[in-house]
Amino acid sequence: MAWLLIVTAGLFETGFAVLLKQSAHFTRLWPTVGFAACALISFGLLSLALRGLEAGPSYAVWTGIGAAGTAVIGMVALGETVSAAKLVSIGLIVAGVIGLSLSGVTP
């Protein structure tokens, strides 16, 4: 259950990063509200997950999901450039997330 919370928190981290960009320095109301909601949900879920998982790997997985997700959304929906180096790097992040989740970090 804790890993499901981490994955969900990572998805909300992706949401808050994308919405932070869309908020235009907090000058647009609804993206700013969405950013705040996603951030609160993400941190709340991370906090709950940390009850049953080690802090270091959990934080790395949460951050990795958020970073990879944000990069993918940027390329797919925000018109950011796509390159082989970016795709390989995202793949390495995903591999690291999977490796950490399989490394037996649950106490």
HELIX and SHEET records of a PDB file:
HELIX    1   1 ALA A    2  GLN A   22  1                                  21    
HELIX    2   2 LEU A   29  ALA A   49  1                                  21    
HELIX    3   3 ALA A   55  ALA A   77  1                                  23    
HELIX    4   4 ALA A   84  LEU A  102  1                                  19    
END                                                                             
